[in-house]
Amino acid sequence: MKHGNTIIYAFAALSITALSLWLIHDLWVVLLVLFCITGVYALMTSKR
């Protein structure tokens, strides 16, 4: 269990989401990105 990496990934996801929101300005795209990130994160955590 590497909590440091988890925090880094969380900040990376947040910054990417913020960038997407600022560049695209489309709510559905941001929600789709958040959904994909949450799904990938859930898959990664369930495998460990």
Gaussian input, Z-matrix of N, CA and C with variables (Angstrom, degrees):
# hf/3-21g

backbone

0 1
 N
 C     1     B1
 C     2     B2     1     A1
 N     3     B3     2     A2     1     D1
 C     4     B4     3     A3     2     D2
 C     5     B5     4     A4     3     D3
 N     6     B6     5     A5     4     D4
 C     7     B7     6     A6     5     D5
 C     8     B8     7     A7     6     D6
 N     9     B9     8     A8     7     D7
 C    10    B10     9     A9     8     D8
 C    11    B11    10    A10     9     D9
 N    12    B12    11    A11    10    D10
 C    13    B13    12    A12    11    D11
 C    14    B14    13    A13    12    D12
 N    15    B15    14    A14    13    D13
 C    16    B16    15    A15    14    D14
 C    17    B17    16    A16    15    D15
 N    18    B18    17    A17    16    D16
 C    19    B19    18    A18    17    D17
 C    20    B20    19    A19    18    D18
 N    21    B21    20    A20    19    D19
 C    22    B22    21    A21    20    D20
 C    23    B23    22    A22    21    D21
 N    24    B24    23    A23    22    D22
 C    25    B25    24    A24    23    D23
 C    26    B26    25    A25    24    D24
 N    27    B27    26    A26    25    D25
 C    28    B28    27    A27    26    D26
 C    29    B29    28    A28    27    D27
 N    30    B30    29    A29    28    D28
 C    31    B31    30    A30    29    D29
 C    32    B32    31    A31    30    D30
 N    33    B33    32    A32    31    D31
 C    34    B34    33    A33    32    D32
 C    35    B35    34    A34    33    D33
 N    36    B36    35    A35    34    D34
 C    37    B37    36    A36    35    D35
 C    38    B38    37    A37    36    D36
 N    39    B39    38    A38    37    D37
 C    40    B40    39    A39    38    D38
 C    41    B41    40    A40    39    D39
 N    42    B42    41    A41    40    D40
 C    43    B43    42    A42    41    D41
 C    44    B44    43    A43    42    D42
 N    45    B45    44    A44    43    D43
 C    46    B46    45    A45    44    D44
 C    47    B47    46    A46    45    D45
 N    48    B48    47    A47    46    D46
 C    49    B49    48    A48    47    D47
 C    50    B50    49    A49    48    D48
 N    51    B51    50    A50    49    D49
 C    52    B52    51    A51    50    D50
 C    53    B53    52    A52    51    D51
 N    54    B54    53    A53    52    D52
 C    55    B55    54    A54    53    D53
 C    56    B56    55    A55    54    D54
 N    57    B57    56    A56    55    D55
 C    58    B58    57    A57    56    D56
 C    59    B59    58    A58    57    D57
 N    60    B60    59    A59    58    D58
 C    61    B61    60    A60    59    D59
 C    62    B62    61    A61    60    D60
 N    63    B63    62    A62    61    D61
 C    64    B64    63    A63    62    D62
 C    65    B65    64    A64    63    D63
 N    66    B66    65    A65    64    D64
 C    67    B67    66    A66    65    D65
 C    68    B68    67    A67    66    D66
 N    69    B69    68    A68    67    D67
 C    70    B70    69    A69    68    D68
 C    71    B71    70    A70    69    D69
 N    72    B72    71    A71    70    D70
 C    73    B73    72    A72    71    D71
 C    74    B74    73    A73    72    D72
 N    75    B75    74    A74    73    D73
 C    76    B76    75    A75    74    D74
 C    77    B77    76    A76    75    D75
 N    78    B78    77    A77    76    D76
 C    79    B79    78    A78    77    D77
 C    80    B80    79    A79    78    D78
 N    81    B81    80    A80    79    D79
 C    82    B82    81    A81    80    D80
 C    83    B83    82    A82    81    D81
 N    84    B84    83    A83    82    D82
 C    85    B85    84    A84    83    D83
 C    86    B86    85    A85    84    D84
 N    87    B87    86    A86    85    D85
 C    88    B88    87    A87    86    D86
 C    89    B89    88    A88    87    D87
 N    90    B90    89    A89    88    D88
 C    91    B91    90    A90    89    D89
 C    92    B92    91    A91    90    D90
 N    93    B93    92    A92    91    D91
 C    94    B94    93    A93    92    D92
 C    95    B95    94    A94    93    D93
 N    96    B96    95    A95    94    D94
 C    97    B97    96    A96    95    D95
 C    98    B98    97    A97    96    D96
 N    99    B99    98    A98    97    D97
 C   100   B100    99    A99    98    D98
 C   101   B101   100   A100    99    D99
 N   102   B102   101   A101   100   D100
 C   103   B103   102   A102   101   D101
 C   104   B104   103   A103   102   D102
 N   105   B105   104   A104   103   D103
 C   106   B106   105   A105   104   D104
 C   107   B107   106   A106   105   D105
 N   108   B108   107   A107   106   D106
 C   109   B109   108   A108   107   D107
 C   110   B110   109   A109   108   D108
 N   111   B111   110   A110   109   D109
 C   112   B112   111   A111   110   D110
 C   113   B113   112   A112   111   D111
 N   114   B114   113   A113   112   D112
 C   115   B115   114   A114   113   D113
 C   116   B116   115   A115   114   D114
 N   117   B117   116   A116   115   D115
 C   118   B118   117   A117   116   D116
 C   119   B119   118   A118   117   D117
 N   120   B120   119   A119   118   D118
 C   121   B121   120   A120   119   D119
 C   122   B122   121   A121   120   D120
 N   123   B123   122   A122   121   D121
 C   124   B124   123   A123   122   D122
 C   125   B125   124   A124   123   D123
 N   126   B126   125   A125   124   D124
 C   127   B127   126   A126   125   D125
 C   128   B128   127   A127   126   D126
 N   129   B129   128   A128   127   D127
 C   130   B130   129   A129   128   D128
 C   131   B131   130   A130   129   D129
 N   132   B132   131   A131   130   D130
 C   133   B133   132   A132   131   D131
 C   134   B134   133   A133   132   D132
 N   135   B135   134   A134   133   D133
 C   136   B136   135   A135   134   D134
 C   137   B137   136   A136   135   D135
 N   138   B138   137   A137   136   D136
 C   139   B139   138   A138   137   D137
 C   140   B140   139   A139   138   D138
 N   141   B141   140   A140   139   D139
 C   142   B142   141   A141   140   D140
 C   143   B143   142   A142   141   D141

   B1=1.4589
   B2=1.5356
   B3=1.3074
   B4=1.4633
   B5=1.5271
   B6=1.3169
   B7=1.4637
   B8=1.5274
   B9=1.3283
   B10=1.4583
   B11=1.5161
   B12=1.3402
   B13=1.4646
   B14=1.5213
   B15=1.3405
   B16=1.4640
   B17=1.5236
   B18=1.3294
   B19=1.4689
   B20=1.5259
   B21=1.3290
   B22=1.4678
   B23=1.5314
   B24=1.3440
   B25=1.4646
   B26=1.5247
   B27=1.3247
   B28=1.4658
   B29=1.5252
   B30=1.3379
   B31=1.4678
   B32=1.5258
   B33=1.3343
   B34=1.4616
   B35=1.5272
   B36=1.3348
   B37=1.4686
   B38=1.5247
   B39=1.3296
   B40=1.4635
   B41=1.5253
   B42=1.3285
   B43=1.4644
   B44=1.5257
   B45=1.3451
   B46=1.4681
   B47=1.5266
   B48=1.3418
   B49=1.4614
   B50=1.5244
   B51=1.3288
   B52=1.4649
   B53=1.5293
   B54=1.3375
   B55=1.4633
   B56=1.5224
   B57=1.3416
   B58=1.4647
   B59=1.5203
   B60=1.3295
   B61=1.4683
   B62=1.5264
   B63=1.3408
   B64=1.4625
   B65=1.5217
   B66=1.3337
   B67=1.4595
   B68=1.5242
   B69=1.3353
   B70=1.4623
   B71=1.5293
   B72=1.3364
   B73=1.4604
   B74=1.5255
   B75=1.3195
   B76=1.4648
   B77=1.5200
   B78=1.3160
   B79=1.4613
   B80=1.5174
   B81=1.3415
   B82=1.4645
   B83=1.5195
   B84=1.3370
   B85=1.4685
   B86=1.5301
   B87=1.3350
   B88=1.4635
   B89=1.5266
   B90=1.3400
   B91=1.4618
   B92=1.5207
   B93=1.3358
   B94=1.4650
   B95=1.5251
   B96=1.3407
   B97=1.4665
   B98=1.5256
   B99=1.3380
   B100=1.4641
   B101=1.5234
   B102=1.3355
   B103=1.4632
   B104=1.5245
   B105=1.3367
   B106=1.4714
   B107=1.5220
   B108=1.3358
   B109=1.4698
   B110=1.5228
   B111=1.3417
   B112=1.4631
   B113=1.5159
   B114=1.3342
   B115=1.4650
   B116=1.5149
   B117=1.3283
   B118=1.4677
   B119=1.5240
   B120=1.3376
   B121=1.4639
   B122=1.5265
   B123=1.3349
   B124=1.4661
   B125=1.5286
   B126=1.3331
   B127=1.4687
   B128=1.5254
   B129=1.3346
   B130=1.4614
   B131=1.5231
   B132=1.3275
   B133=1.4640
   B134=1.5245
   B135=1.3218
   B136=1.4693
   B137=1.5289
   B138=1.3361
   B139=1.4764
   B140=1.5291
   B141=1.3511
   B142=1.4681
   B143=1.5070
   A1=109.43
   A2=115.89
   A3=120.42
   A4=108.65
   A5=116.68
   A6=119.84
   A7=111.13
   A8=117.30
   A9=120.59
   A10=111.23
   A11=116.57
   A12=120.52
   A13=110.61
   A14=116.61
   A15=120.45
   A16=110.25
   A17=116.53
   A18=120.30
   A19=110.28
   A20=116.27
   A21=120.50
   A22=110.37
   A23=116.20
   A24=119.90
   A25=110.79
   A26=117.13
   A27=121.01
   A28=110.35
   A29=116.57
   A30=120.08
   A31=111.05
   A32=116.83
   A33=120.74
   A34=110.20
   A35=115.99
   A36=120.54
   A37=110.33
   A38=116.43
   A39=120.22
   A40=111.14
   A41=116.99
   A42=120.19
   A43=110.88
   A44=116.04
   A45=120.15
   A46=109.88
   A47=116.37
   A48=120.62
   A49=110.64
   A50=116.60
   A51=120.79
   A52=110.49
   A53=116.19
   A54=120.62
   A55=110.64
   A56=116.12
   A57=120.25
   A58=110.36
   A59=116.16
   A60=120.78
   A61=110.13
   A62=116.66
   A63=120.85
   A64=111.23
   A65=117.31
   A66=120.77
   A67=112.06
   A68=116.49
   A69=119.79
   A70=111.86
   A71=116.53
   A72=122.08
   A73=112.40
   A74=117.90
   A75=120.79
   A76=108.86
   A77=116.46
   A78=121.04
   A79=111.75
   A80=117.97
   A81=119.90
   A82=111.37
   A83=116.79
   A84=119.76
   A85=109.99
   A86=116.11
   A87=120.63
   A88=110.17
   A89=116.34
   A90=120.06
   A91=110.65
   A92=116.87
   A93=120.77
   A94=110.54
   A95=116.66
   A96=120.84
   A97=110.37
   A98=116.62
   A99=120.54
   A100=110.67
   A101=116.61
   A102=121.15
   A103=110.87
   A104=116.47
   A105=120.69
   A106=110.73
   A107=117.15
   A108=120.89
   A109=110.05
   A110=116.93
   A111=120.55
   A112=110.52
   A113=117.13
   A114=120.94
   A115=111.98
   A116=116.69
   A117=120.81
   A118=110.38
   A119=116.61
   A120=120.75
   A121=110.53
   A122=116.89
   A123=120.85
   A124=110.47
   A125=116.74
   A126=120.16
   A127=110.96
   A128=117.00
   A129=120.84
   A130=111.27
   A131=117.05
   A132=120.13
   A133=111.00
   A134=117.66
   A135=119.85
   A136=111.30
   A137=116.80
   A138=119.55
   A139=111.39
   A140=118.06
   A141=119.53
   A142=112.43
   D1=114.13
   D2=179.12
   D3=-111.91
   D4=96.31
   D5=-177.10
   D6=-70.87
   D7=-28.58
   D8=178.93
   D9=-61.92
   D10=-44.52
   D11=178.88
   D12=-64.99
   D13=-38.21
   D14=179.40
   D15=-61.17
   D16=-42.95
   D17=179.42
   D18=-64.78
   D19=-41.61
   D20=179.46
   D21=-62.42
   D22=-44.14
   D23=178.90
   D24=-64.17
   D25=-37.64
   D26=179.57
   D27=-63.52
   D28=-45.40
   D29=178.82
   D30=-65.54
   D31=-37.62
   D32=178.47
   D33=-63.46
   D34=-43.82
   D35=179.20
   D36=-63.50
   D37=-41.59
   D38=179.80
   D39=-64.58
   D40=-42.75
   D41=-178.98
   D42=-67.31
   D43=-39.20
   D44=178.01
   D45=-64.40
   D46=-41.85
   D47=178.84
   D48=-63.62
   D49=-42.35
   D50=179.41
   D51=-63.66
   D52=-42.32
   D53=178.00
   D54=-62.23
   D55=-44.04
   D56=179.58
   D57=-61.76
   D58=-42.81
   D59=179.65
   D60=-62.33
   D61=-41.99
   D62=-177.01
   D63=-71.19
   D64=-36.83
   D65=-175.69
   D66=-82.69
   D67=-40.29
   D68=-171.00
   D69=-92.88
   D70=-41.48
   D71=-179.29
   D72=64.91
   D73=18.72
   D74=177.76
   D75=-111.31
   D76=119.95
   D77=-173.75
   D78=-64.21
   D79=-39.52
   D80=-176.01
   D81=-66.78
   D82=-33.56
   D83=178.27
   D84=-67.32
   D85=-42.01
   D86=179.22
   D87=-63.40
   D88=-42.55
   D89=178.52
   D90=-63.34
   D91=-38.68
   D92=178.89
   D93=-64.32
   D94=-42.97
   D95=178.03
   D96=-62.81
   D97=-44.21
   D98=178.70
   D99=-61.17
   D100=-41.29
   D101=179.62
   D102=-62.87
   D103=-43.35
   D104=179.29
   D105=-64.71
   D106=-44.43
   D107=179.91
   D108=-62.48
   D109=-42.26
   D110=179.80
   D111=-64.38
   D112=-40.75
   D113=179.23
   D114=-64.27
   D115=-45.17
   D116=179.13
   D117=-64.27
   D118=-41.49
   D119=179.68
   D120=-63.90
   D121=-41.01
   D122=178.93
   D123=-64.35
   D124=-41.14
   D125=178.11
   D126=-63.63
   D127=-42.81
   D128=-178.98
   D129=-65.09
   D130=-41.19
   D131=-177.22
   D132=-73.82
   D133=-31.56
   D134=-178.82
   D135=-74.25
   D136=-27.10
   D137=179.93
   D138=-74.68
   D139=-25.53
   D140=-176.06
   D141=-91.64

